[in-house]
Amino acid sequence: MELSRSDDWVTVPYLVGLDVQSAQAACSQVHLVVVGQDVDGPPLGALTSPGVWIVTAQRPAPGVLALRGDPVTIEYRGRGGESGDREPRIPPPEGDVLFETVEEPDPLES
């Protein structure tokens, strides 16, 4: 059975404030696909696991009509102090370092 043209349109749900997994579930219910901003990067699941990641912005906006299967791009951040940093925290190398910390001037001390 083919869908009629009117059945191809769905309403984009409101995702801001949801954790990424809940946002994916909400979009899945209406046949939309949640994606991160970097479509050429790692999959969203690899970037948001483990930890709790909260949706901070979305495109298209909630309430907009979209075709089934369309992507909904989200921005997200970690909650509860989780940085999501997967690299081990080791001290920087001594001697020939590859970076330099530059302190910004305090605008109040002029």
C-alpha positions as CSV (number, residue, x, y, z in Angstrom):
1,M,0.0,0.0,0.0
2,E,1.5,3.3,-1.1
3,L,1.2,6.4,1.1
4,S,-0.8,9.3,-0.3
5,R,1.0,12.6,-0.6
6,S,-0.7,14.0,2.5
7,D,0.6,11.0,4.5
8,D,4.2,11.9,3.7
9,W,4.1,15.1,5.8
10,V,4.7,15.0,9.5
11,T,5.1,17.7,12.2
12,V,8.5,18.1,13.6
13,P,8.4,17.5,17.4
14,Y,9.8,19.9,20.1
15,L,13.2,18.4,21.0
16,V,15.0,21.2,23.0
17,G,15.5,20.1,26.6
18,L,15.2,16.4,25.8
19,D,18.2,14.1,26.2
20,V,19.5,12.9,22.8
21,Q,18.0,9.4,23.1
22,S,14.5,10.8,23.9
23,A,14.8,13.1,20.9
24,Q,15.7,10.2,18.7
25,A,12.7,8.3,20.0
26,A,10.4,11.2,19.5
27,C,11.5,11.7,15.9
28,S,11.4,8.0,15.2
29,Q,7.7,7.9,16.1
30,V,7.0,10.4,13.3
31,H,9.5,8.8,10.9
32,L,12.2,11.6,11.1
33,V,15.9,11.1,11.6
34,V,17.9,12.9,14.2
35,V,21.4,14.0,13.0
36,G,24.3,16.0,14.5
37,Q,25.7,19.1,12.9
38,D,28.6,17.3,11.3
39,V,27.0,15.0,8.8
40,D,30.4,13.8,7.6
41,G,31.6,13.0,11.2
42,P,31.0,10.0,13.5
43,P,27.4,8.8,14.0
44,L,25.4,10.7,16.7
45,G,25.3,7.6,18.9
46,A,29.1,7.4,19.0
47,L,29.3,11.1,20.0
48,T,26.7,11.0,22.7
49,S,27.5,7.7,24.5
50,P,28.2,7.4,27.4
51,G,26.7,10.2,29.4
52,V,23.7,12.4,29.3
53,W,23.5,14.9,26.4
54,I,20.7,17.5,26.2
55,V,19.4,19.0,23.0
56,T,20.0,22.8,23.0
57,A,18.8,23.6,19.5
58,Q,17.1,22.0,16.5
59,R,16.5,22.6,12.8
60,P,13.9,22.6,11.4
61,A,11.9,24.3,14.2
62,P,9.2,22.4,16.1
63,G,5.8,22.5,14.5
64,V,7.2,22.7,11.0
65,L,5.9,20.2,8.4
66,A,8.6,17.8,7.1
67,L,8.6,14.8,4.8
68,R,9.0,11.4,6.4
69,G,12.6,10.4,6.5
70,D,13.9,14.0,6.6
71,P,16.7,14.8,9.0
72,V,16.3,17.0,12.1
73,T,19.7,18.5,12.9
74,I,20.3,19.0,16.6
75,E,22.9,20.8,18.8
76,Y,23.6,19.3,22.2
77,R,25.7,19.6,25.4
78,G,26.6,17.3,28.3
79,R,24.7,17.7,31.6
80,G,26.0,17.3,35.1
81,G,29.6,18.2,34.4
82,E,30.1,15.4,31.9
83,S,32.4,16.7,29.2
84,G,32.1,13.8,26.9
85,D,35.9,13.9,26.4
86,R,37.0,10.5,25.5
87,E,40.8,11.2,25.6
88,P,42.7,10.4,28.8
89,R,43.5,13.5,30.9
90,I,47.3,13.5,31.0
91,P,49.6,16.3,31.8
92,P,50.8,18.3,28.7
93,P,54.4,17.5,27.5
94,E,57.2,19.5,29.0
95,G,59.8,21.3,26.8
96,D,58.8,21.6,23.2
97,V,55.1,22.0,23.5
98,L,52.7,22.1,20.6
99,F,50.5,24.7,22.1
100,E,50.7,27.8,24.3
101,T,48.2,29.1,26.8
102,V,47.5,32.8,26.3
103,E,45.6,34.7,28.9
104,E,43.0,37.1,27.7
105,P,43.3,40.6,29.2
106,D,40.7,41.5,31.8
107,P,38.4,44.2,30.2
108,L,37.7,45.6,33.7
109,E,41.4,46.3,34.3
110,S,41.9,49.0,31.7
